[in-house]
Amino acid sequence: MPIRSTVPRLALSAALLLRAAPSRGDENVPDVLRRQTQELVDAIATGSKDVWDRYLDPGVRVIDETGTVQNKRQMLDQAAPLPPGVTGSIRLLDFDAEVHGDVAVATYVDDESENFHGHALHCQYRTTDTWKRTTKGWRLIASQVLALRADPPAVSLPAALRDDYAGTYELAAGIRYEIRSAGDALEGQQTGRKPEILKAEAPDVLFVPGKPRYRYVFLRDADGKIIGFAQRREAWDLVWNREGGPAAP
């Protein structure tokens, strides 16, 4: 083949590659990633597979708030519009991105507002995304979502019930937790630690403000007498026995 005929073809191929490749000098990467991320979360409500197909790398792994790991095909298969009676939107808060060459890590809060058959719901999630620069632009290669928890609404307790909880509870030798009245409230203090305010989520279920993963669930015997409490973190319990009483089950 004559050289003359190959040169224009090579020049054309090079021009096409340059046109397809993202510009590194003039793009504001955090702005690009924020825009693409907003497109992705907007597509959750509309069920737009095209958006997710465009920005997800073929080898992407997405870990949702339940801990489930999904690949691109699984993400696309579940894309569908919200069902009738359900509407919602997601805002991006605290968006931050750091670029490391051809890789970027972004983290932000998904602020979700939903109307579920006339009932307003509000949730927040912390998401961390990893993006890779490709000839087609920035593509998502990994994402992990964590549900952000908040304190539950507190209820008022009658004085008699607060007095019922007051006492000293033991986890092991030398490790105690004292619950005492503090005016109209309750205060708890573990051995060697500072006192903390206790509020009630419901009768026999207390929590410490700012620690939404924990609950203090009181245990009673067949006669209704408190014999201890379970300090519950997620699904795991540490059982504290009331001092001077029988061991809690």
SVG drawing of the C-alpha trace seen along z (x, -y; Angstrom):
<svg xmlns="http://www.w3.org/2000/svg" viewBox="-51 -25 56 42">
<polyline fill="none" stroke="black" stroke-width="0.4" points="0.0,0.0 1.4,-3.4 2.7,-5.5 0.7,-8.4 -2.6,-6.7 -1.7,-5.6 -0.5,-8.9 -3.9,-10.7 -5.6,-7.6 -3.1,-7.7 -3.5,-11.4 -7.3,-11.0 -7.1,-8.2 -4.9,-10.3 -7.3,-13.2 -10.2,-11.0 -8.3,-9.7 -7.4,-13.2 -11.0,-14.3 -12.3,-11.3 -9.8,-11.6 -10.8,-13.9 -8.8,-17.2 -6.7,-17.2 -5.7,-20.9 -9.0,-22.6 -11.4,-20.3 -12.4,-20.9 -12.5,-17.2 -14.5,-17.7 -17.1,-19.7 -17.3,-16.9 -17.7,-14.2 -20.3,-16.1 -22.3,-16.6 -22.1,-13.0 -22.9,-11.9 -26.0,-14.1 -27.1,-12.5 -26.7,-9.1 -28.8,-9.8 -31.4,-11.6 -31.6,-8.4 -32.6,-6.4 -36.1,-8.0 -36.5,-7.8 -35.1,-4.4 -32.9,-5.5 -30.6,-2.7 -28.8,-4.8 -27.3,-7.1 -26.0,-4.2 -24.8,-2.3 -22.9,-5.4 -21.0,-6.1 -20.5,-2.7 -17.2,-1.0 -17.7,2.6 -15.8,3.9 -17.5,1.7 -18.4,3.0 -21.1,1.2 -21.7,2.0 -25.1,0.7 -26.2,-0.2 -27.1,3.4 -23.6,4.6 -24.7,6.3 -22.1,6.2 -23.3,5.7 -21.7,5.6 -22.7,3.5 -25.2,6.0 -26.9,6.3 -27.1,2.5 -28.7,2.1 -31.1,5.0 -32.6,3.3 -32.9,-0.1 -36.6,-1.0 -38.8,-4.0 -40.3,-4.5 -43.6,-2.7 -47.0,-4.6 -47.6,-6.5 -43.9,-7.0 -41.9,-10.1 -38.5,-11.3 -35.3,-13.3 -31.7,-13.2 -29.5,-16.2 -25.7,-15.9 -24.3,-17.5 -20.7,-18.0 -19.3,-16.8 -15.5,-16.5 -13.2,-14.9 -9.5,-14.3 -7.7,-13.5 -4.7,-11.1 -3.6,-11.0 -6.1,-9.0 -8.1,-8.0 -10.3,-10.2 -12.0,-9.5 -15.2,-11.4 -17.2,-11.4 -20.6,-13.1 -23.9,-12.8 -27.0,-11.6 -29.8,-13.7 -32.9,-11.8 -36.5,-13.1 -39.3,-10.7 -43.1,-10.8 -44.4,-7.3 -48.1,-7.3 -48.6,-10.6 -46.1,-10.1 -42.9,-12.1 -39.6,-10.2 -36.1,-11.6 -32.8,-9.6 -29.2,-10.3 -26.3,-8.2 -22.6,-8.7 -21.2,-7.5 -17.6,-7.1 -16.9,-6.7 -13.8,-5.8 -13.6,-7.1 -11.2,-6.2 -10.2,-8.5 -10.8,-6.7 -10.8,-7.7 -14.6,-8.2 -14.3,-10.3 -14.6,-9.5 -16.1,-6.2 -17.2,-4.8 -15.2,-1.7 -16.2,-1.4 -18.9,-2.8 -19.7,-2.1 -22.8,-3.5 -23.3,-3.8 -26.7,-4.6 -26.3,-7.5 -28.1,-7.0 -29.8,-9.6 -31.1,-9.6 -34.7,-8.3 -37.4,-10.6 -37.4,-10.7 -40.4,-10.1 -41.1,-11.3 -40.9,-8.8 -42.9,-9.0 -40.8,-9.5 -41.7,-6.0 -40.2,-4.4 -37.1,-6.5 -36.7,-5.4 -37.1,-1.8 -34.1,-2.0 -31.9,-3.7 -29.2,-1.4 -25.9,0.2 -25.4,2.9 -22.3,5.1 -20.9,6.5 -17.8,8.2 -15.7,7.8 -14.8,4.2 -16.9,3.0 -20.1,1.3 -22.7,-1.0 -24.6,-3.3 -28.0,-4.8 -29.2,-7.7 -31.8,-10.4 -30.7,-13.9 -33.7,-16.1 -36.3,-15.0 -33.8,-13.0 -31.6,-10.0 -27.8,-9.8 -25.6,-6.8 -21.9,-6.3 -19.6,-3.4 -16.6,-2.7 -13.7,-5.0 -15.8,-7.0 -17.7,-10.3 -21.4,-10.5 -23.8,-10.5 -27.4,-11.6 -29.9,-8.7 -33.1,-9.3 -36.0,-6.9 -37.0,-5.7 -39.8,-3.7 -40.5,-2.3 -37.5,0.0 -35.5,-1.2 -33.0,-3.9 -30.3,-5.5 -27.5,-8.0 -27.9,-11.1 -25.2,-11.0 -24.8,-7.2 -27.7,-6.0 -26.1,-2.5 -26.6,-1.7 -29.7,-0.9 -30.1,0.1 -32.9,2.6 -34.0,3.5 -34.6,7.1 -37.3,8.2 -38.1,11.4 -41.5,13.1 -42.7,10.7 -41.8,7.7 -38.7,6.8 -35.7,5.4 -32.8,7.8 -30.4,6.1 -30.2,4.6 -28.8,5.6 -26.5,3.0 -27.3,3.6 -25.1,2.5 -26.8,3.4 -27.7,7.1 -25.1,7.8 -25.9,7.6 -23.7,7.1 -25.8,8.2 -25.3,6.2 -26.8,7.7 -28.4,5.6 -26.1,5.6 -27.4,7.8 -30.0,9.6 -30.1,12.8 -28.1,13.2 -30.1,12.0 -30.7,14.6"/>
</svg>
